[in-house]
């Protein structure tokens, strides 16, 4: 299995390695699974998650592929880049989730971008707020890949004080090189 290039993808080290690009409301918090009014995750390896608040919370990591040991030749061969993220909510409050990944060259110019529409989870629908996975594999993005920016987060939809917003964990970025 390919190595996850994201550091601290599940909150085991609190918010270490993450840049808090938006930290609204009661701010980001790390909680133990399943959390208040939460759902079981389905993997014993993941024991924590990042919780958002009543105003927008986004966090980001930028991966420097050359610093991680990849050669320009390997990167210019356009290896498949797979990104995954898990998001979920609470049984008592709806939330919104957003996710953006950019493949960038040495000048931080975007080669390819993934930015799905934000998702709103409502606890009283069939889908509910249980854990869901988003996954995407980038290919044919051209030579020059040097950096990957991974950003995700959201908020609750009722503006309740505390951590009633979307929960994220199990994030990964892998290269098939």
N, C-alpha and C positions, 0 to 999 in steps of 0.2 A: 504494500500500500504506500502511496506517495506521502511524503512528509507535509504536514500542515504548516504553512508559512506564517500563519497568524500566531502571535504570542498571546497566551492567556485567553483562549477562546471561550472559556466557560466561567470565568470569574473566580477561579481558584486563588488568584493573586490579587483579589479585589479589583481595582480599576487600572492596575499596572499595565503599561504598554499602550494604553488607549488614550487618544487625544479627544477630550470632550468638546466637540465642536458646538453643541448646544446643550445646556445643562439647566433647563428651566424647572419651574415648580419647586418641588422638594428635592430636586436633582437626582442624578443616577444613584442607584443603590444595588449592592449584590446581596442576594438572599439564597437560602437553602431550598432545594426542591423538596416537596412540591410547592411550598409557600402557602400563605393564607389564600383560601378559596382557589387553589391552583390545581393543576393536573399532573399526574405522574408523567415522567419523560419517556420511559421505555428503554433507557440505557443506564446500567449501574455505574458506568464510568463518568457520567455527567451528574454532579451532585449540587451544582449551583447555577444561577442564572443572573442576568443583569435586568433590573426593573426600572421602568421609566415612570414619570410623574404626570402631573396635571397640565404642564406646559411642555412643549417640545423638548425632547432629549435625543441628541444624536451623538454617536461616538465613532471614531475613525482610527484606522491604522494604515500607514503607508509602508509597503514592503519594498525595500531596495534589493532587487534581485542580484545585482553584482555583489553587493555586500554579503548576500546569503550564499555566494559561491557559484552562481551561474556564470558562464562565459558569454560574451557577446555572440559568439558563433552559435551556441546552443539556443540562445534567446531569439536570434535572427532566423532560426529554422522554424519559428512559430509553433512551439509546443502547445498542446491543448492546455488551457487554464480552466480549471473547474472551481467554481465557488459554490458554497453551500451555507445556509443559515437556517436556524430553527427559531420560530416565534410562536408565542401563545399569549393568552390573556387569563383573566380571572372569571370565576363563575358569577361574580356580582357586578361587574362593570365592563362595558365595552371599551375598545381601544383601537388605535390606528398604528400601523406598522409601515415603515419605509426602508428602502434598501437601495444603495447605489454602489456599483463597482466600476472603476475606470482602469483600463490598461493604458499606460503612458510611456512616452519615450524619454530620452535623457533630459529634455527640456520641459518635461511635465506636460507636453502636448498630448491630448487624448487620442489614442489610436482606435479604441473601441470602448463603448460605454453600455452598461446595463443599468437601467433605472425603471423598474416596473412601476405602474401606478400604485399609490399607497393603498393598503388593504385595511378595511375596517372589520373588526371582529365584534360580534354581538353575542353575548352569552345565551340569549333565548332563541337563537336560530338553530336549524339542524346542524350546521357546521360547528356552531359554538366557538369557544375560545381555546380548545385543546391545542396541543403542539402541532404545528404544521411546518413542513420543510419547503424552502425555495432552493432550487439548484439550477445552475446554468454552466455550460461549457463554451468558452470562447475559442474560436479558430479563425483562420484566414484573416488575421488582423494586421498583417504586414510585418516587415522587419523593424527592429528598433525598440522592442519592448525592454524597458529597464525598471519600471516601477508599477506597482499595483496599489490602488487606493480602494479600501473596503470600508464602507460607512453604513450604519444601520441605526434604527431607533424608532421613536414614535412618542405616543402619549395616550392618556385615557381620554374618553370622549365625554365624560361628565364633569370634568374639572374638579375632582375630589382631592382634597389635601392628602398628601401621602404618596404611595406607590401603587396606584391602581391602573397604570398604563401597561403597554405591551411589555412582554418579557422576551429576552433573546438569549440564546446559548447555542453551543454546538457549532459555532461558526468555523469555516475552513476555506483555505485557498490552497490549491495544489497544482503543480505543474507536472505534466507527463513528459519529462525530459530524460 
